[in-house]
Amino acid sequence: MGTLYYGSVGTPIGIEDRALAHLQVAVVTKLRRGESFTVSWQHPEEQPEGRSTLWLHPNIPLRFVFDDPEPPELSRTYLEELMRSANSTGGIQLVPEQIDPEGGTADGDGPDSGSD
């Protein structure tokens, strides 16, 4: 489980490493352009029911911390889904990545897909 720290207080937000790696690419792309936007997610089962939203701004400190020392292979389809939502009025909706039953991602970019 990775952690996102946002703001000067640096309140930790636990996000699974693979999802956090995809989120990092989408967030950095938007912030590099100087764009502000929101990121929303549903609370995990171990937390009280509900959802949260962050307003991300280029001037607010942000840190991504990963438990796994090796970066995961990223899914182009999942990144495109996050970027589409980032450019919408609702901001990024952090939803689970769709993974096919054979172990790869829905776009064939998974570890067993044979793509490089």
N, C-alpha and C positions, 0 to 999 in steps of 0.2 A: 504494500500500500504506500503510494507516494503521498506527498504533502504539498499543498499550495499555501504560501504565506502571502497575504495581501495587506498593504497598508503599513503604517509606522508601528502599529501594535503587533503586527505579524501573527494574527490569530491563525492557527493551523487548520487547514481544511483537508481531510483525508480523501484522496481520489486514487483509484487503482492505477498502478504505474502505466499500463498500456494506454488507458484513456487519458491520463495526464500528459503523456508524450504527444498524443494527437492534439490535445487542447493547447499545449505549449506552442506548437507550430501555428495553429490558428490565431492564438492570442498575440504572439510575437509579430505575425504578419500584419495584423490590424494596428497594433501599437506602433510599429515601425513607420506606418503611414500617418501617424499622428491622430488616429481615429479613436474615439471613445465608444463604448458599447457595453452591453450587459452579458453576463454568463449566468444561466439558471440551471438548477438540477433538483431532482427529488432527493430527499434525505434517504440514506441507506436504512435497511431494516433495523439495525442496532441503535438507531437514533429515534427520537420522537417523530411521529408522522408529520410530513410537511414538505416544503420546498424552500430553497434559498435563491437569492439573486444578488450578484455583485455588480456594481458599476465600475468598469475598468477604464482607467484614464492613463495616458502616457506619463503623467507626473507622479503617479502613486507607486511606491515601491512594490515589487512583485518578485517572488522567488519560487522556483520549482525544485523540489527535492524528491529524488527517486530512491527507492529501496534497492532496486536491482541495478548493479553497476553497469550492465550492458544495455544499450538502448534497444527497444524492440523494433522489428520491421514494421514500418507504417503502412496502413491501408490507404490507397489513393481515394477509394470510395468514401471511407469514413471521414477523411480530411475534407473532401469536397462537400460532404453533408454538413460538417461543422462550419465551413466557410460560407456555405449558402445561408445557414441560420445566422451567422455573424453579420451578414449583410442585410438581414431582414430587420423589421422594426422591433421584433421580439428579442433580438440578440441571439447569442449562442445558446442553444438548448443542448446541454450535455446529456445525451441519451446513450444507452448501451450500444456498442458496436454490434452489427448484425454479422454473426459468424455462421457459415454453412455447416451442415452436419459432418462433413468430411474433414474438419479441422482447419480449413482455410477461411479467409474472410469472404464475404459475399461477392467481392470483385475478383477473387482468385489471387490476391496478393499475400495469402497466408503462407506459413512455413512449408506446407506440403504442396504448394501450387506449382512448383518448378520454375517460377518466374524469378528473375534476378534484378 
